[in-house]
Amino acid sequence: MKNILLSLAAITSLTACSQVKNDLAQNKNIDANNIVEEITKHIKHYPSEKIYILGYSNDKCYVDMYVNGIKLSKAFNRALGNSAIEINPFLFQSGKCKVSFKMYPLGKSKEYDEVFHTLVDDTNLDLSLLSYDLKDKNAADKEYIAYTLPKKKEEVVKGYFREKFDGAGKAFFEDSFEFDINLPYHSKPPFEDAMDLRKINKSDLKSKLLKKYQEVWNIYSNNEYDNIAKLEYNSLKDLYVSTYESKENVSKNINTLFEQIYKNSSFEMQPLKNYKLEYVAGGKLVALMLDTNDNQLRGNTALWAKVNYDHGTRAIFLNRYFYIPAGETEFKVY
């Protein structure tokens, strides 16, 4: 879980203009000095502490993954992949959970000489949903679902068959599956009752959102740490509540985020450009996603920075989403 901290945790903050601060202010009692204490007030421990994992194996495709409509910040952009990601931060209560994905052709890659403009016969994606219990480390992982792409048998020569992906020849394929989860905690994300942003004129929404992105960009560049803490609070709280984190680790991770990333003299926001509007969580959340085939950038929002950290210059992706609470008119950040 700690490995995805930097992609999950970076949220937006406010500009120096007092009116903008009034529009964007969230969690007014939170600042950079008390955020750890305020988060740990909500963390509880239980006899059983399940962590749910989404495992994947892919070949000759790129994949966007979603849990309950929220895009996973991890980039699934390798031609060949075999890994897993913990998804508790996207699970807010017991009940039905939906995993969905969108697949795209591989195009040009270092792994293959051929350029794939469509999904091909042997495109592959396997998904598995598992869990383990932090309070029972000797127990085996529990598997709930093992998903494979729909395929059909094709006779190549008489008596010899091979499996062919049903979506071969397409430039896009999507599917989903559901499963039941059982969690000891219950969280209500702040966007749960937000308006459906798909009902707003798309051009107007994009223009309004871009202005907020620019405000956010300015704040990171201007080092307004207390305001960053205010806006990161909700997402960080849900992250650490869902992973049953210790106060020691919460403090260590947030200190790393602020002291070694945000306060690093090399921290530099990158230009807002090459983006496309994307809705998630049933239209309750929206983001400007990078519109690029660069595998180092693909799958992230247009808010990102570079920083010299951990023995090299690294990209820090500020993958936050925006929502408008019901009855309000201004964006807030998750």
C-alpha positions in Angstrom: 0.0 0.0 0.0 2.8 2.4 0.8 4.1 2.1 -2.7 1.1 3.8 -4.1 1.2 6.7 -1.6 2.7 9.2 -3.9 0.1 8.6 -6.7 -2.9 8.5 -4.3 -1.9 11.2 -1.8 -1.2 14.3 -3.9 -4.2 16.5 -3.8 -4.8 20.1 -4.7 -4.7 23.4 -2.8 -5.7 27.0 -3.1 -4.5 30.2 -4.7 -3.6 33.3 -2.9 -6.8 35.1 -3.9 -9.1 35.3 -0.9 -12.2 34.7 -3.0 -10.7 31.5 -4.5 -9.8 30.3 -1.1 -13.4 30.7 0.0 -14.5 28.7 -3.1 -12.0 25.9 -2.7 -11.6 25.7 1.1 -12.1 22.2 2.5 -11.5 21.0 6.1 -10.8 24.4 7.5 -9.5 23.0 10.8 -6.8 21.0 9.0 -3.3 22.2 8.4 0.1 20.7 7.7 0.9 20.4 11.4 -2.2 18.6 12.6 -3.2 16.4 9.6 -1.6 13.3 11.1 -3.4 13.6 14.4 -6.7 14.4 12.7 -6.4 11.4 10.4 -5.4 8.9 13.1 -8.6 9.8 15.1 -10.6 7.9 12.5 -8.4 4.8 12.2 -9.7 1.7 14.1 -8.5 -1.8 14.4 -10.6 -5.0 14.3 -10.3 -8.8 14.9 -10.2 -9.3 11.2 -8.6 -6.7 8.8 -9.1 -7.7 5.2 -7.1 -6.3 2.4 -8.5 -6.8 -1.1 -6.2 -7.3 -4.0 -6.8 -7.0 -7.8 -4.3 -9.2 -9.6 -3.7 -8.9 -13.3 -1.8 -10.4 -16.2 -1.9 -8.8 -19.6 -0.3 -9.2 -23.1 -0.5 -7.0 -26.2 -2.8 -4.4 -24.8 -3.1 -1.4 -22.5 -5.7 -1.3 -19.8 -7.5 1.2 -17.7 -8.9 -0.3 -14.5 -11.8 1.0 -12.4 -13.1 0.0 -9.0 -16.6 1.2 -8.3 -16.1 3.6 -11.2 -13.0 5.1 -9.7 -9.9 4.8 -11.9 -7.0 3.1 -10.4 -4.0 5.5 -10.3 -1.6 2.7 -11.1 -0.7 2.6 -14.8 -1.3 -0.7 -16.5 0.7 0.4 -19.5 3.3 -2.3 -20.2 3.0 -4.6 -23.2 3.4 -7.5 -20.8 2.4 -7.3 -17.2 1.9 -9.5 -14.2 1.3 -7.8 -10.8 -1.4 -6.8 -8.3 -2.7 -3.7 -6.6 -4.5 -3.3 -3.2 -7.9 -1.7 -3.7 -9.2 -1.0 -0.2 -8.8 2.8 -0.7 -11.6 2.5 -3.3 -13.8 0.3 -1.1 -16.0 2.3 1.4 -18.4 -0.2 2.8 -19.5 -3.8 2.7 -21.7 -5.0 -0.2 -21.4 -5.2 -4.0 -18.1 -4.1 -5.6 -17.7 -3.6 -9.4 -14.4 -4.0 -11.2 -14.4 -2.7 -14.8 -11.8 -2.2 -17.4 -11.1 -0.7 -20.8 -8.6 -2.3 -23.2 -6.7 -0.6 -26.0 -4.4 -1.9 -28.8 -0.7 -2.0 -27.9 0.5 0.1 -30.8 4.3 0.4 -30.9 6.3 -1.2 -28.1 9.8 -2.2 -27.2 8.6 -5.8 -26.5 7.3 -6.5 -30.0 8.6 -5.7 -33.5 5.0 -5.5 -34.8 2.9 -2.4 -34.4 -0.6 -3.4 -33.2 -3.2 -0.9 -34.4 -6.1 -3.1 -33.2 -6.6 -5.8 -30.5 -5.3 -9.1 -31.9 -6.2 -12.7 -31.7 -3.9 -13.5 -28.8 -4.5 -10.3 -26.8 -4.8 -11.5 -23.2 -6.0 -10.2 -19.9 -6.5 -12.2 -16.8 -7.9 -10.7 -13.6 -8.2 -12.1 -10.1 -9.8 -10.8 -7.0 -8.3 -12.0 -3.7 -8.0 -10.9 -0.1 -5.7 -11.5 2.8 -6.1 -10.8 6.5 -3.6 -8.6 8.3 -4.7 -10.3 11.6 -4.1 -13.8 10.2 -0.8 -13.7 8.3 -0.6 -17.5 8.3 -3.8 -17.9 6.4 -3.8 -18.5 2.7 -5.1 -15.7 0.4 -8.8 -16.1 -0.5 -9.8 -15.9 -4.1 -13.2 -14.7 -5.1 -13.2 -14.3 -8.9 -10.8 -15.3 -11.7 -11.7 -13.5 -14.9 -10.5 -14.2 -18.4 -11.3 -12.5 -21.7 -14.1 -14.0 -23.8 -12.6 -16.3 -26.4 -13.7 -18.8 -29.0 -12.1 -21.8 -30.5 -11.0 -21.6 -34.1 -9.9 -24.6 -36.1 -6.6 -23.7 -37.7 -6.1 -27.1 -39.5 -8.3 -30.1 -39.3 -8.3 -31.4 -35.7 -6.2 -28.5 -34.4 -7.9 -25.6 -32.6 -6.7 -22.4 -31.0 -8.4 -19.8 -28.9 -9.1 -16.4 -30.4 -10.0 -13.3 -28.4 -13.6 -12.3 -29.3 -12.6 -8.6 -29.5 -9.8 -9.2 -32.1 -9.9 -6.5 -34.8 -11.4 -3.9 -32.5 -9.8 -0.7 -31.3 -11.5 -0.9 -27.9 -13.0 -3.5 -25.6 -14.5 -3.2 -22.1 -16.1 -5.5 -19.6 -16.8 -5.7 -15.9 -17.7 -8.1 -13.1 -19.1 -7.8 -9.5 -18.4 -9.5 -6.2 -19.4 -9.1 -2.6 -17.0 -7.6 -0.1 -17.1 -7.7 3.7 -15.4 -4.8 5.5 -15.2 -3.9 9.2 -15.2 -0.2 8.5 -17.8 2.1 6.9 -16.8 5.3 5.1 -18.8 7.8 3.2 -16.8 9.5 0.5 -17.5 13.2 0.2 -18.5 12.8 -3.4 -21.2 10.2 -2.7 -24.0 12.8 -3.0 -22.3 15.0 -5.6 -24.1 16.1 -8.7 -23.8 14.2 -12.0 -21.3 16.3 -13.9 -22.3 14.6 -17.2 -25.4 16.7 -17.1 -23.4 19.9 -17.5 -22.5 21.1 -21.0 -19.1 19.4 -21.7 -17.4 22.4 -23.2 -18.6 24.6 -20.2 -17.5 22.0 -17.7 -14.1 21.6 -19.3 -13.5 25.4 -19.3 -14.6 25.7 -15.6 -12.5 22.7 -14.7 -9.4 24.0 -16.4 -9.6 27.2 -14.3 -9.6 25.1 -11.1 -6.7 23.1 -12.4 -4.7 26.3 -12.9 -5.6 27.4 -9.4 -4.4 24.1 -8.1 -1.2 24.3 -10.2 -0.4 27.7 -8.8 -0.8 26.5 -5.2 1.6 23.7 -5.5 4.0 26.0 -7.2 3.5 28.6 -4.4 4.1 26.0 -1.6 0.9 26.6 0.3 1.4 23.6 2.6 -1.5 24.2 5.0 -4.0 24.5 2.1 -2.5 21.3 0.5 -3.1 19.5 3.8 -6.8 20.7 3.9 -7.5 19.3 0.5 -5.5 16.1 0.9 -7.2 15.2 4.2 -10.3 13.4 2.8 -8.4 11.2 0.4 -5.6 10.4 2.9 -8.1 9.7 5.7 -9.9 7.2 3.5 -6.6 5.6 2.4 -5.4 5.0 6.0 -8.7 4.0 7.5 -9.1 1.4 4.7 -5.7 0.0 5.3 -5.9 0.0 9.1 -2.6 1.9 9.3 -0.6 2.6 12.4 -0.1 6.2 13.6 3.6 5.7 13.2 3.3 4.8 9.5 0.8 7.6 8.9 3.2 10.1 10.4 6.2 8.6 8.5 4.4 8.6 5.1 2.9 12.1 5.4 6.2 13.5 6.6 7.9 12.0 3.5 5.2 13.5 1.3 5.7 17.0 2.6 9.3 17.1 3.7 10.9 15.2 0.9 8.5 15.9 -2.0 6.6 19.1 -1.6 9.3 21.0 0.3 12.0 19.7 -1.9 13.7 22.6 -3.7 13.7 20.7 -7.0 9.9 20.2 -6.9 8.6 21.7 -10.2 5.1 21.7 -11.5 4.8 20.7 -15.2 2.8 22.7 -17.8 -1.0 22.0 -18.1 -1.3 20.6 -21.6 -2.3 17.7 -23.7 -5.3 16.6 -21.8 -8.8 15.2 -22.2 -11.9 15.3 -20.0 -12.8 12.0 -18.3 -15.8 11.2 -16.0 -15.5 8.6 -13.3 -17.7 7.2 -10.4 -20.8 7.5 -12.5 -20.2 11.1 -13.5 -19.8 12.3 -9.9 -16.0 12.8 -10.3 -14.2 14.4 -13.3 -10.6 14.9 -14.3 -8.4 16.2 -17.1 -6.4 13.2 -18.1 -3.1 13.3 -20.0 -3.8 12.5 -23.6 -0.6 10.8 -24.6 0.9 7.5 -25.8 4.0 8.0 -23.6 4.0 5.1 -21.2 5.7 7.1 -18.6 2.8 9.6 -18.5 -0.2 7.6 -19.7 -3.0 7.0 -17.3 -2.5 10.0 -15.2 -4.0 13.5 -14.8 -2.7 16.7 -16.3 -1.5 17.7 -12.8 2.0 16.5 -12.3 5.4 17.6 -11.2 9.1 16.5 -11.3 11.3 16.2 -8.3 14.8 15.0 -7.6 14.0 12.3 -5.0 15.3 8.9 -4.1 18.5 9.1 -6.2 16.9 10.5 -9.4 14.5 12.8 -11.0 11.0 11.4 -10.7 7.5 12.2 -12.0 5.0 12.9 -9.2 1.5 12.5 -10.5 -1.2 14.5 -8.7 -4.1 12.1 -9.6 -7.0 13.9 -8.0 -10.6 14.1 -9.1 -13.0 17.0 -8.8 -16.6 17.0 -7.8 -19.4 19.5 -7.1 -21.5 18.8 -4.0 -25.3 18.7 -4.6 -26.7 22.2 -4.3 -23.4 23.9 -4.8 -21.6 25.4 -7.8 -17.9 25.2 -7.1 -15.5 22.3 -7.4 -14.0 20.4 -4.5 -11.2 17.9 -4.7 -10.9 14.3 -3.8 
